[in-house]
Amino acid sequence: MDITPVDRAAAVPAPAANTAPVDKAAENREVVQAVKALNGTEMFGDNELDFQRDPQTRRMVVRVVNRKTQEVISQVPPEYVLRLAESMKQTKA
């Protein structure tokens, strides 16, 4: 009878890769539909949610905007944080 060493590392199966590709377009559609539903409830009174990508930092920005005046009531992240991030990015380059 032959006894051979067991390579325990080889015996452990590799974790299964995520076989379902993430459908970014579908995710984006779901977010857009959710925002439209929230804005449709008028939960925010005269205000509505607005999601955009900041053109300089390419980060997502969430704003609460007055429907009538289009004035930005609140924004996350604030404008100064976006400009600080952009400034830091330029100094590293």
N, C-alpha and C positions, 0 to 999 in steps of 0.2 A: 504494500500500500504506500503510495507516494503522498507526502504532505507538502503542499506548496504554500508560500506566504500569501496572505490576502492583502491586497492594496486597498485599504479602507477608503482612501480618497476617490478611487475609481468606482467603488461600490455605491457611493452616494450619488443619486441621480441629480443632474443639474436642474435648477429651478426652471419651470416652464416659462418661456418668454410669453409676453402678452401678445397673443395672436390676433386680437381684435384691434385694428388700427383706429386711432382716435380720429373721429370725423370732426375736424375743427369747424367746418361749415355748418354742420348740424348743431354743434354746441353754440355757435354764434346765433343761429336762428332761434334756439331755445331762449337765450338771454334776451334777444330783441323782443320775442313774444312775451316774456315775463315782464320786461320793462313797460311794454305797451299795455299789458293787463293792469299793472300797478298804476300807470298814469290814467287809465280809463276809469279806475275806481274813484278818482279825485281825492284820494287819501291825503294828498298834500295840499288840498285847497286850491289856491290860484297858482300853485307851483307844480313842477313836474321834474322827474329824474331825467338826466341826460348823460349818456355814456359816450365818451370820445377818446381817441388816442391823441396824446400831446404830440404835435409834429416834430418838436425838437428832441424830446427824450424818448419818444416812442412808448411811453407808459400810458396805461389806461387811467382815465380821469373820470370821476363821478361828480356830477354837478346837480344842484337843486336850482332850477331856473324858474323865474316868474313867467307864467304863460303869456301875460299881457305885455309886459315891458321887456321881456327877454333878459332881464337883469339876473346875474349870477348871485344867488343868495348864499350858497355855500359850495365848497369844492373840496374833494379829497382825492389826492393829496393837494394841499394848498399850492397856489402859484409860486410862492417863494421857495417851497421845497423842490418843485420842478426846476426852477432856475438854478438853485444850488446844485442839484444833481447834474444839470447840464454843464455848469461851470466846473465842477469836479471832473467830469468826463473829459472836458477840453484840456484841463491842466495835466491830465495823465498822458494825453496823446503827444 
